[in-house]
Amino acid sequence: MSNLKQRISSWTLEQDEDCCGRVNAVIQSLTIEIADGGGGAYAVLKTDRWAADPDELRTLADAIERAVKDHDAAVEEAEKRLKA
């Protein structure tokens, strides 16, 4: 297995706590990691609470899908260059 496939990229989103949220909480955060253990990239979502409407969820899902595809493409390109 290539060490490139173990690379993880991540980012964290933050938003104000929603009106039905947690007592004394001010911020909601969502960390998204793109990981690859050798079988292809996948997303890992970490949060205590993240409120979103359907349109926001679709936008988030689209962004995650692009990140997974970009990760796979970057690994493939790097492996081609290493073999050359």
mmCIF file as gemmi writes it, N, C-alpha and C atoms, coordinates in Angstrom:
data_model
loop_
_atom_site.group_PDB
_atom_site.id
_atom_site.type_symbol
_atom_site.label_atom_id
_atom_site.label_alt_id
_atom_site.label_comp_id
_atom_site.label_asym_id
_atom_site.label_entity_id
_atom_site.label_seq_id
_atom_site.pdbx_PDB_ins_code
_atom_site.Cartn_x
_atom_site.Cartn_y
_atom_site.Cartn_z
_atom_site.occupancy
_atom_site.B_iso_or_equiv
_atom_site.pdbx_formal_charge
_atom_site.auth_seq_id
_atom_site.auth_asym_id
_atom_site.pdbx_PDB_model_num
ATOM 1 N N . MET Axp A 1 ? 0.843 -1.186 0 1 0 ? 1 A 1
ATOM 2 C CA . MET Axp A 1 ? 0 0 0 1 0 ? 1 A 1
ATOM 3 C C . MET Axp A 1 ? 0.882 1.241 0 1 0 ? 1 A 1
ATOM 4 N N . SER Axp A 2 ? 0.537 2.159 -0.815 1 0 ? 2 A 1
ATOM 5 C CA . SER Axp A 2 ? 1.27 3.417 -0.898 1 0 ? 2 A 1
ATOM 6 C C . SER Axp A 2 ? 1.008 4.271 0.333 1 0 ? 2 A 1
ATOM 7 N N . ASN Axp A 3 ? 2.052 4.943 0.814 1 0 ? 3 A 1
ATOM 8 C CA . ASN Axp A 3 ? 1.869 5.88 1.926 1 0 ? 3 A 1
ATOM 9 C C . ASN Axp A 3 ? 0.973 7.037 1.53 1 0 ? 3 A 1
ATOM 10 N N . LEU Axp A 4 ? 0.89 7.318 0.225 1 0 ? 4 A 1
ATOM 11 C CA . LEU Axp A 4 ? 0.03 8.41 -0.232 1 0 ? 4 A 1
ATOM 12 C C . LEU Axp A 4 ? -1.424 8.146 0.116 1 0 ? 4 A 1
ATOM 13 N N . LYS Axp A 5 ? -1.811 6.884 0.131 1 0 ? 5 A 1
ATOM 14 C CA . LYS Axp A 5 ? -3.208 6.547 0.39 1 0 ? 5 A 1
ATOM 15 C C . LYS Axp A 5 ? -3.597 6.766 1.851 1 0 ? 5 A 1
ATOM 16 N N . GLN Axp A 6 ? -2.639 6.949 2.715 1 0 ? 6 A 1
ATOM 17 C CA . GLN Axp A 6 ? -2.941 7.168 4.122 1 0 ? 6 A 1
ATOM 18 C C . GLN Axp A 6 ? -3.116 8.647 4.45 1 0 ? 6 A 1
ATOM 19 N N . ARG Axp A 7 ? -2.891 9.483 3.468 1 0 ? 7 A 1
ATOM 20 C CA . ARG Axp A 7 ? -3.009 10.927 3.679 1 0 ? 7 A 1
ATOM 21 C C . ARG Axp A 7 ? -4.431 11.287 4.089 1 0 ? 7 A 1
ATOM 22 N N . ILE Axp A 8 ? -4.528 12.19 5.007 1 0 ? 8 A 1
ATOM 23 C CA . ILE Axp A 8 ? -5.84 12.677 5.445 1 0 ? 8 A 1
ATOM 24 C C . ILE Axp A 8 ? -5.851 14.189 5.293 1 0 ? 8 A 1
ATOM 25 N N . SER Axp A 9 ? -6.91 14.709 4.694 1 0 ? 9 A 1
ATOM 26 C CA . SER Axp A 9 ? -7.112 16.143 4.677 1 0 ? 9 A 1
ATOM 27 C C . SER Axp A 9 ? -8.364 16.424 5.491 1 0 ? 9 A 1
ATOM 28 N N . SER Axp A 10 ? -8.407 17.56 6.124 1 0 ? 10 A 1
ATOM 29 C CA . SER Axp A 10 ? -9.58 17.874 6.943 1 0 ? 10 A 1
ATOM 30 C C . SER Axp A 10 ? -9.809 19.374 6.984 1 0 ? 10 A 1
ATOM 31 N N . TRP Axp A 11 ? -11.036 19.715 7.286 1 0 ? 11 A 1
ATOM 32 C CA . TRP Axp A 11 ? -11.383 21.102 7.513 1 0 ? 11 A 1
ATOM 33 C C . TRP Axp A 11 ? -12.526 21.148 8.516 1 0 ? 11 A 1
ATOM 34 N N . THR Axp A 12 ? -12.661 22.286 9.178 1 0 ? 12 A 1
ATOM 35 C CA . THR Axp A 12 ? -13.694 22.466 10.197 1 0 ? 12 A 1
ATOM 36 C C . THR Axp A 12 ? -14.556 23.662 9.834 1 0 ? 12 A 1
ATOM 37 N N . LEU Axp A 13 ? -15.861 23.445 9.875 1 0 ? 13 A 1
ATOM 38 C CA . LEU Axp A 13 ? -16.835 24.51 9.648 1 0 ? 13 A 1
ATOM 39 C C . LEU Axp A 13 ? -17.411 24.915 11.001 1 0 ? 13 A 1
ATOM 40 N N . GLU Axp A 14 ? -17.758 26.174 11.136 1 0 ? 14 A 1
ATOM 41 C CA . GLU Axp A 14 ? -18.394 26.652 12.366 1 0 ? 14 A 1
ATOM 42 C C . GLU Axp A 14 ? -19.591 27.521 12.021 1 0 ? 14 A 1
ATOM 43 N N . GLN Axp A 15 ? -20.599 27.466 12.881 1 0 ? 15 A 1
ATOM 44 C CA . GLN Axp A 15 ? -21.771 28.321 12.741 1 0 ? 15 A 1
ATOM 45 C C . GLN Axp A 15 ? -22.332 28.591 14.134 1 0 ? 15 A 1
ATOM 46 N N . ASP Axp A 16 ? -23.158 29.635 14.234 1 0 ? 16 A 1
ATOM 47 C CA . ASP Axp A 16 ? -23.808 29.946 15.507 1 0 ? 16 A 1
ATOM 48 C C . ASP Axp A 16 ? -24.721 28.801 15.911 1 0 ? 16 A 1
ATOM 49 N N . GLU Axp A 17 ? -24.867 28.614 17.21 1 0 ? 17 A 1
ATOM 50 C CA . GLU Axp A 17 ? -25.792 27.603 17.731 1 0 ? 17 A 1
ATOM 51 C C . GLU Axp A 17 ? -27.21 27.933 17.269 1 0 ? 17 A 1
ATOM 52 N N . ASP Axp A 18 ? -27.962 26.924 16.887 1 0 ? 18 A 1
ATOM 53 C CA . ASP Axp A 18 ? -29.334 27.157 16.435 1 0 ? 18 A 1
ATOM 54 C C . ASP Axp A 18 ? -30.258 27.382 17.634 1 0 ? 18 A 1
ATOM 55 N N . CYS Axp A 19 ? -31.465 27.889 17.38 1 0 ? 19 A 1
ATOM 56 C CA . CYS Axp A 19 ? -32.382 28.269 18.459 1 0 ? 19 A 1
ATOM 57 C C . CYS Axp A 19 ? -32.86 27.074 19.289 1 0 ? 19 A 1
ATOM 58 N N . CYS Axp A 20 ? -32.805 25.881 18.749 1 0 ? 20 A 1
ATOM 59 C CA . CYS Axp A 20 ? -33.206 24.671 19.485 1 0 ? 20 A 1
ATOM 60 C C . CYS Axp A 20 ? -31.993 23.9 19.983 1 0 ? 20 A 1
ATOM 61 N N . GLY Axp A 21 ? -30.858 24.539 19.974 1 0 ? 21 A 1
ATOM 62 C CA . GLY Axp A 21 ? -29.591 23.883 20.286 1 0 ? 21 A 1
ATOM 63 C C . GLY Axp A 21 ? -29.34 23.664 21.763 1 0 ? 21 A 1
ATOM 64 N N . ARG Axp A 22 ? -28.086 23.493 22.07 1 0 ? 22 A 1
ATOM 65 C CA . ARG Axp A 22 ? -27.644 23.156 23.42 1 0 ? 22 A 1
ATOM 66 C C . ARG Axp A 22 ? -27.62 24.393 24.317 1 0 ? 22 A 1
ATOM 67 N N . VAL Axp A 23 ? -27.94 24.209 25.577 1 0 ? 23 A 1
ATOM 68 C CA . VAL Axp A 23 ? -27.91 25.293 26.557 1 0 ? 23 A 1
ATOM 69 C C . VAL Axp A 23 ? -26.465 25.749 26.743 1 0 ? 23 A 1
ATOM 70 N N . ASN Axp A 24 ? -26.267 27.048 26.762 1 0 ? 24 A 1
ATOM 71 C CA . ASN Axp A 24 ? -24.96 27.677 26.969 1 0 ? 24 A 1
ATOM 72 C C . ASN Axp A 24 ? -23.964 27.425 25.835 1 0 ? 24 A 1
ATOM 73 N N . ALA Axp A 25 ? -24.38 26.854 24.75 1 0 ? 25 A 1
ATOM 74 C CA . ALA Axp A 25 ? -23.486 26.67 23.605 1 0 ? 25 A 1
ATOM 75 C C . ALA Axp A 25 ? -23.63 27.865 22.672 1 0 ? 25 A 1
ATOM 76 N N . VAL Axp A 26 ? -22.533 28.319 22.134 1 0 ? 26 A 1
ATOM 77 C CA . VAL Axp A 26 ? -22.536 29.481 21.256 1 0 ? 26 A 1
ATOM 78 C C . VAL Axp A 26 ? -22.248 29.084 19.813 1 0 ? 26 A 1
ATOM 79 N N . ILE Axp A 27 ? -21.368 28.111 19.639 1 0 ? 27 A 1
ATOM 80 C CA . ILE Axp A 27 ? -20.898 27.719 18.306 1 0 ? 27 A 1
ATOM 81 C C . ILE Axp A 27 ? -21.119 26.22 18.084 1 0 ? 27 A 1
ATOM 82 N N . GLN Axp A 28 ? -21.508 25.877 16.866 1 0 ? 28 A 1
ATOM 83 C CA . GLN Axp A 28 ? -21.536 24.485 16.431 1 0 ? 28 A 1
ATOM 84 C C . GLN Axp A 28 ? -20.357 24.296 15.483 1 0 ? 28 A 1
ATOM 85 N N . SER Axp A 29 ? -19.692 23.182 15.598 1 0 ? 29 A 1
ATOM 86 C CA . SER Axp A 29 ? -18.596 22.918 14.669 1 0 ? 29 A 1
ATOM 87 C C . SER Axp A 29 ? -18.755 21.535 14.054 1 0 ? 29 A 1
ATOM 88 N N . LEU Axp A 30 ? -18.306 21.43 12.816 1 0 ? 30 A 1
ATOM 89 C CA . LEU Axp A 30 ? -18.362 20.184 12.064 1 0 ? 30 A 1
ATOM 90 C C . LEU Axp A 30 ? -16.999 20.005 11.423 1 0 ? 30 A 1
ATOM 91 N N . THR Axp A 31 ? -16.313 18.923 11.786 1 0 ? 31 A 1
ATOM 92 C CA . THR Axp A 31 ? -15.028 18.604 11.188 1 0 ? 31 A 1
ATOM 93 C C . THR Axp A 31 ? -15.247 17.507 10.158 1 0 ? 31 A 1
ATOM 94 N N . ILE Axp A 32 ? -14.708 17.732 8.969 1 0 ? 32 A 1
ATOM 95 C CA . ILE Axp A 32 ? -14.827 16.777 7.88 1 0 ? 32 A 1
ATOM 96 C C . ILE Axp A 32 ? -13.417 16.332 7.521 1 0 ? 32 A 1
ATOM 97 N N . GLU Axp A 33 ? -13.175 15.025 7.598 1 0 ? 33 A 1
ATOM 98 C CA . GLU Axp A 33 ? -11.885 14.468 7.226 1 0 ? 33 A 1
ATOM 99 C C . GLU Axp A 33 ? -12.07 13.617 5.978 1 0 ? 33 A 1
ATOM 100 N N . ILE Axp A 34 ? -11.166 13.736 5.059 1 0 ? 34 A 1
ATOM 101 C CA . ILE Axp A 34 ? -11.125 12.861 3.901 1 0 ? 34 A 1
ATOM 102 C C . ILE Axp A 34 ? -9.966 11.904 4.161 1 0 ? 34 A 1
ATOM 103 N N . ALA Axp A 35 ? -10.287 10.634 4.315 1 0 ? 35 A 1
ATOM 104 C CA . ALA Axp A 35 ? -9.301 9.613 4.657 1 0 ? 35 A 1
ATOM 105 C C . ALA Axp A 35 ? -9.256 8.557 3.564 1 0 ? 35 A 1
ATOM 106 N N . ASP Axp A 36 ? -8.159 7.809 3.552 1 0 ? 36 A 1
ATOM 107 C CA . ASP Axp A 36 ? -8.009 6.738 2.57 1 0 ? 36 A 1
ATOM 108 C C . ASP Axp A 36 ? -7.093 5.683 3.168 1 0 ? 36 A 1
ATOM 109 N N . GLY Axp A 37 ? -7.651 4.535 3.482 1 0 ? 37 A 1
ATOM 110 C CA . GLY Axp A 37 ? -6.871 3.44 4.042 1 0 ? 37 A 1
ATOM 111 C C . GLY Axp A 37 ? -6.355 2.487 2.988 1 0 ? 37 A 1
ATOM 112 N N . GLY Axp A 38 ? -6.504 2.843 1.716 1 0 ? 38 A 1
ATOM 113 C CA . GLY Axp A 38 ? -6.006 2.006 0.647 1 0 ? 38 A 1
ATOM 114 C C . GLY Axp A 38 ? -7.085 1.541 -0.308 1 0 ? 38 A 1
ATOM 115 N N . GLY Axp A 39 ? -8.335 1.643 0.083 1 0 ? 39 A 1
ATOM 116 C CA . GLY Axp A 39 ? -9.423 1.189 -0.771 1 0 ? 39 A 1
ATOM 117 C C . GLY Axp A 39 ? -10.18 2.316 -1.444 1 0 ? 39 A 1
ATOM 118 N N . GLY Axp A 40 ? -9.684 3.517 -1.318 1 0 ? 40 A 1
ATOM 119 C CA . GLY Axp A 40 ? -10.359 4.676 -1.881 1 0 ? 40 A 1
ATOM 120 C C . GLY Axp A 40 ? -10.738 5.657 -0.787 1 0 ? 40 A 1
ATOM 121 N N . ALA Axp A 41 ? -10.842 6.889 -1.166 1 0 ? 41 A 1
ATOM 122 C CA . ALA Axp A 41 ? -11.131 7.946 -0.192 1 0 ? 41 A 1
ATOM 123 C C . ALA Axp A 41 ? -12.574 7.873 0.289 1 0 ? 41 A 1
ATOM 124 N N . TYR Axp A 42 ? -12.777 8.318 1.517 1 0 ? 42 A 1
ATOM 125 C CA . TYR Axp A 42 ? -14.108 8.402 2.111 1 0 ? 42 A 1
ATOM 126 C C . TYR Axp A 42 ? -14.114 9.553 3.111 1 0 ? 42 A 1
ATOM 127 N N . ALA Axp A 43 ? -15.301 9.995 3.492 1 0 ? 43 A 1
ATOM 128 C CA . ALA Axp A 43 ? -15.44 11.126 4.409 1 0 ? 43 A 1
ATOM 129 C C . ALA Axp A 43 ? -15.792 10.645 5.806 1 0 ? 43 A 1
ATOM 130 N N . VAL Axp A 44 ? -15.218 11.324 6.803 1 0 ? 44 A 1
ATOM 131 C CA . VAL Axp A 44 ? -15.54 11.091 8.208 1 0 ? 44 A 1
ATOM 132 C C . VAL Axp A 44 ? -16.034 12.422 8.76 1 0 ? 44 A 1
ATOM 133 N N . LEU Axp A 45 ? -17.251 12.443 9.301 1 0 ? 45 A 1
ATOM 134 C CA . LEU Axp A 45 ? -17.825 13.665 9.857 1 0 ? 45 A 1
ATOM 135 C C . LEU Axp A 45 ? -17.83 13.563 11.37 1 0 ? 45 A 1
ATOM 136 N N . LYS Axp A 46 ? -17.357 14.624 12.037 1 0 ? 46 A 1
ATOM 137 C CA . LYS Axp A 46 ? -17.294 14.653 13.496 1 0 ? 46 A 1
ATOM 138 C C . LYS Axp A 46 ? -17.97 15.923 14.001 1 0 ? 46 A 1
ATOM 139 N N . THR Axp A 47 ? -18.956 15.751 14.888 1 0 ? 47 A 1
ATOM 140 C CA . THR Axp A 47 ? -19.648 16.907 15.456 1 0 ? 47 A 1
ATOM 141 C C . THR Axp A 47 ? -20.433 16.484 16.689 1 0 ? 47 A 1
ATOM 142 N N . ASP Axp A 48 ? -20.656 17.426 17.588 1 0 ? 48 A 1
ATOM 143 C CA . ASP Axp A 48 ? -21.598 17.217 18.686 1 0 ? 48 A 1
ATOM 144 C C . ASP Axp A 48 ? -22.994 17.609 18.238 1 0 ? 48 A 1
ATOM 145 N N . ARG Axp A 49 ? -23.05 18.626 17.376 1 0 ? 49 A 1
ATOM 146 C CA . ARG Axp A 49 ? -24.328 19.085 16.841 1 0 ? 49 A 1
ATOM 147 C C . ARG Axp A 49 ? -24.047 19.965 15.628 1 0 ? 49 A 1
ATOM 148 N N . TRP Axp A 50 ? -24.802 19.741 14.551 1 0 ? 50 A 1
ATOM 149 C CA . TRP Axp A 50 ? -24.718 20.577 13.355 1 0 ? 50 A 1
ATOM 150 C C . TRP Axp A 50 ? -26.111 20.656 12.761 1 0 ? 50 A 1
ATOM 151 N N . ALA Axp A 51 ? -26.744 21.808 12.867 1 0 ? 51 A 1
ATOM 152 C CA . ALA Axp A 51 ? -28.098 22.002 12.345 1 0 ? 51 A 1
ATOM 153 C C . ALA Axp A 51 ? -28.005 22.504 10.905 1 0 ? 51 A 1
ATOM 154 N N . ALA Axp A 52 ? -28.801 21.887 10.016 1 0 ? 52 A 1
ATOM 155 C CA . ALA Axp A 52 ? -28.768 22.281 8.606 1 0 ? 52 A 1
ATOM 156 C C . ALA Axp A 52 ? -30.109 21.961 7.959 1 0 ? 52 A 1
ATOM 157 N N . ASP Axp A 53 ? -30.512 22.809 7.018 1 0 ? 53 A 1
ATOM 158 C CA . ASP Axp A 53 ? -31.722 22.52 6.261 1 0 ? 53 A 1
ATOM 159 C C . ASP Axp A 53 ? -31.343 21.657 5.041 1 0 ? 53 A 1
ATOM 160 N N . PRO Axp A 54 ? -32.313 21.11 4.324 1 0 ? 54 A 1
ATOM 161 C CA . PRO Axp A 54 ? -32.002 20.218 3.201 1 0 ? 54 A 1
ATOM 162 C C . PRO Axp A 54 ? -31.096 20.831 2.135 1 0 ? 54 A 1
ATOM 163 N N . ASP Axp A 55 ? -31.287 22.106 1.806 1 0 ? 55 A 1
ATOM 164 C CA . ASP Axp A 55 ? -30.431 22.744 0.805 1 0 ? 55 A 1
ATOM 165 C C . ASP Axp A 55 ? -28.977 22.813 1.282 1 0 ? 55 A 1
ATOM 166 N N . GLU Axp A 56 ? -28.786 23.136 2.551 1 0 ? 56 A 1
ATOM 167 C CA . GLU Axp A 56 ? -27.433 23.185 3.109 1 0 ? 56 A 1
ATOM 168 C C . GLU Axp A 56 ? -26.8 21.792 3.11 1 0 ? 56 A 1
ATOM 169 N N . LEU Axp A 57 ? -27.593 20.775 3.405 1 0 ? 57 A 1
ATOM 170 C CA . LEU Axp A 57 ? -27.07 19.409 3.4 1 0 ? 57 A 1
ATOM 171 C C . LEU Axp A 57 ? -26.638 18.978 1.998 1 0 ? 57 A 1
ATOM 172 N N . ARG Axp A 58 ? -27.43 19.338 0.99 1 0 ? 58 A 1
ATOM 173 C CA . ARG Axp A 58 ? -27.055 19.012 -0.401 1 0 ? 58 A 1
ATOM 174 C C . ARG Axp A 58 ? -25.756 19.712 -0.787 1 0 ? 58 A 1
ATOM 175 N N . THR Axp A 59 ? -25.629 20.973 -0.419 1 0 ? 59 A 1
ATOM 176 C CA . THR Axp A 59 ? -24.413 21.733 -0.719 1 0 ? 59 A 1
ATOM 177 C C . THR Axp A 59 ? -23.211 21.105 -0.024 1 0 ? 59 A 1
ATOM 178 N N . LEU Axp A 60 ? -23.379 20.724 1.23 1 0 ? 60 A 1
ATOM 179 C CA . LEU Axp A 60 ? -22.307 20.08 1.984 1 0 ? 60 A 1
ATOM 180 C C . LEU Axp A 60 ? -21.937 18.733 1.36 1 0 ? 60 A 1
ATOM 181 N N . ALA Axp A 61 ? -22.941 17.942 0.998 1 0 ? 61 A 1
ATOM 182 C CA . ALA Axp A 61 ? -22.687 16.643 0.374 1 0 ? 61 A 1
ATOM 183 C C . ALA Axp A 61 ? -21.938 16.814 -0.946 1 0 ? 61 A 1
ATOM 184 N N . ASP Axp A 62 ? -22.305 17.808 -1.735 1 0 ? 62 A 1
ATOM 185 C CA . ASP Axp A 62 ? -21.61 18.074 -2.999 1 0 ? 62 A 1
ATOM 186 C C . ASP Axp A 62 ? -20.146 18.442 -2.752 1 0 ? 62 A 1
ATOM 187 N N . ALA Axp A 63 ? -19.903 19.273 -1.74 1 0 ? 63 A 1
ATOM 188 C CA . ALA Axp A 63 ? -18.533 19.679 -1.419 1 0 ? 63 A 1
ATOM 189 C C . ALA Axp A 63 ? -17.703 18.482 -0.948 1 0 ? 63 A 1
ATOM 190 N N . ILE Axp A 64 ? -18.302 17.621 -0.149 1 0 ? 64 A 1
ATOM 191 C CA . ILE Axp A 64 ? -17.601 16.419 0.325 1 0 ? 64 A 1
ATOM 192 C C . ILE Axp A 64 ? -17.298 15.493 -0.853 1 0 ? 64 A 1
ATOM 193 N N . GLU Axp A 65 ? -18.26 15.324 -1.735 1 0 ? 65 A 1
ATOM 194 C CA . GLU Axp A 65 ? -18.041 14.463 -2.904 1 0 ? 65 A 1
ATOM 195 C C . GLU Axp A 65 ? -16.87 14.98 -3.748 1 0 ? 65 A 1
ATOM 196 N N . ARG Axp A 66 ? -16.809 16.295 -3.959 1 0 ? 66 A 1
ATOM 197 C CA . ARG Axp A 66 ? -15.7 16.874 -4.722 1 0 ? 66 A 1
ATOM 198 C C . ARG Axp A 66 ? -14.371 16.635 -4.009 1 0 ? 66 A 1
ATOM 199 N N . ALA Axp A 67 ? -14.351 16.781 -2.689 1 0 ? 67 A 1
ATOM 200 C CA . ALA Axp A 67 ? -13.116 16.58 -1.926 1 0 ? 67 A 1
ATOM 201 C C . ALA Axp A 67 ? -12.641 15.132 -2.024 1 0 ? 67 A 1
ATOM 202 N N . VAL Axp A 68 ? -13.567 14.177 -1.96 1 0 ? 68 A 1
ATOM 203 C CA . VAL Axp A 68 ? -13.201 12.76 -2.074 1 0 ? 68 A 1
ATOM 204 C C . VAL Axp A 68 ? -12.635 12.486 -3.469 1 0 ? 68 A 1
ATOM 205 N N . LYS Axp A 69 ? -13.311 12.972 -4.489 1 0 ? 69 A 1
ATOM 206 C CA . LYS Axp A 69 ? -12.836 12.762 -5.862 1 0 ? 69 A 1
ATOM 207 C C . LYS Axp A 69 ? -11.487 13.443 -6.083 1 0 ? 69 A 1
ATOM 208 N N . ASP Axp A 70 ? -11.32 14.661 -5.564 1 0 ? 70 A 1
ATOM 209 C CA . ASP Axp A 70 ? -10.047 15.37 -5.701 1 0 ? 70 A 1
ATOM 210 C C . ASP Axp A 70 ? -8.925 14.596 -5.014 1 0 ? 70 A 1
ATOM 211 N N . HIS Axp A 71 ? -9.221 14.018 -3.851 1 0 ? 71 A 1
ATOM 212 C CA . HIS Axp A 71 ? -8.224 13.237 -3.118 1 0 ? 71 A 1
ATOM 213 C C . HIS Axp A 71 ? -7.792 12.033 -3.947 1 0 ? 71 A 1
ATOM 214 N N . ASP Axp A 72 ? -8.774 11.291 -4.462 1 0 ? 72 A 1
ATOM 215 C CA . ASP Axp A 72 ? -8.451 10.114 -5.275 1 0 ? 72 A 1
ATOM 216 C C . ASP Axp A 72 ? -7.625 10.503 -6.495 1 0 ? 72 A 1
ATOM 217 N N . ALA Axp A 73 ? -7.995 11.583 -7.164 1 0 ? 73 A 1
ATOM 218 C CA . ALA Axp A 73 ? -7.275 12.032 -8.35 1 0 ? 73 A 1
ATOM 219 C C . ALA Axp A 73 ? -5.848 12.454 -7.991 1 0 ? 73 A 1
ATOM 220 N N . ALA Axp A 74 ? -5.672 13.134 -6.873 1 0 ? 74 A 1
ATOM 221 C CA . ALA Axp A 74 ? -4.34 13.571 -6.457 1 0 ? 74 A 1
ATOM 222 C C . ALA Axp A 74 ? -3.445 12.378 -6.143 1 0 ? 74 A 1
ATOM 223 N N . VAL Axp A 75 ? -3.986 11.364 -5.481 1 0 ? 75 A 1
ATOM 224 C CA . VAL Axp A 75 ? -3.205 10.162 -5.163 1 0 ? 75 A 1
ATOM 225 C C . VAL Axp A 75 ? -2.81 9.442 -6.452 1 0 ? 75 A 1
ATOM 226 N N . GLU Axp A 76 ? -3.763 9.284 -7.358 1 0 ? 76 A 1
ATOM 227 C CA . GLU Axp A 76 ? -3.469 8.614 -8.628 1 0 ? 76 A 1
ATOM 228 C C . GLU Axp A 76 ? -2.38 9.351 -9.405 1 0 ? 76 A 1
ATOM 229 N N . GLU Axp A 77 ? -2.453 10.659 -9.467 1 0 ? 77 A 1
ATOM 230 C CA . GLU Axp A 77 ? -1.458 11.465 -10.194 1 0 ? 77 A 1
ATOM 231 C C . GLU Axp A 77 ? -0.093 11.317 -9.54 1 0 ? 77 A 1
ATOM 232 N N . ALA Axp A 78 ? -0.03 11.382 -8.222 1 0 ? 78 A 1
ATOM 233 C CA . ALA Axp A 78 ? 1.244 11.254 -7.519 1 0 ? 78 A 1
ATOM 234 C C . ALA Axp A 78 ? 1.858 9.871 -7.737 1 0 ? 78 A 1
ATOM 235 N N . GLU Axp A 79 ? 1.031 8.837 -7.706 1 0 ? 79 A 1
ATOM 236 C CA . GLU Axp A 79 ? 1.551 7.488 -7.92 1 0 ? 79 A 1
ATOM 237 C C . GLU Axp A 79 ? 2.085 7.325 -9.338 1 0 ? 79 A 1
ATOM 238 N N . LYS Axp A 80 ? 1.422 7.914 -10.334 1 0 ? 80 A 1
ATOM 239 C CA . LYS Axp A 80 ? 1.925 7.872 -11.711 1 0 ? 80 A 1
ATOM 240 C C . LYS Axp A 80 ? 3.296 8.539 -11.8 1 0 ? 80 A 1
ATOM 241 N N . ARG Axp A 81 ? 3.428 9.673 -11.153 1 0 ? 81 A 1
ATOM 242 C CA . ARG Axp A 81 ? 4.701 10.407 -11.201 1 0 ? 81 A 1
ATOM 243 C C . ARG Axp A 81 ? 5.814 9.627 -10.508 1 0 ? 81 A 1
ATOM 244 N N . LEU Axp A 82 ? 5.47 8.955 -9.411 1 0 ? 82 A 1
ATOM 245 C CA . LEU Axp A 82 ? 6.484 8.179 -8.686 1 0 ? 82 A 1
ATOM 246 C C . LEU Axp A 82 ? 6.953 6.972 -9.49 1 0 ? 82 A 1
ATOM 247 N N . LYS Axp A 83 ? 6.081 6.417 -10.312 1 0 ? 83 A 1
ATOM 248 C CA . LYS Axp A 83 ? 6.434 5.244 -11.125 1 0 ? 83 A 1
ATOM 249 C C . LYS Axp A 83 ? 7.224 5.629 -12.37 1 0 ? 83 A 1
ATOM 250 N N . ALA Axp A 84 ? 7.126 6.894 -12.775 1 0 ? 84 A 1
ATOM 251 C CA . ALA Axp A 84 ? 7.793 7.34 -14.013 1 0 ? 84 A 1
ATOM 252 C C . ALA Axp A 84 ? 9.286 7.474 -13.837 1 0 ? 84 A 1
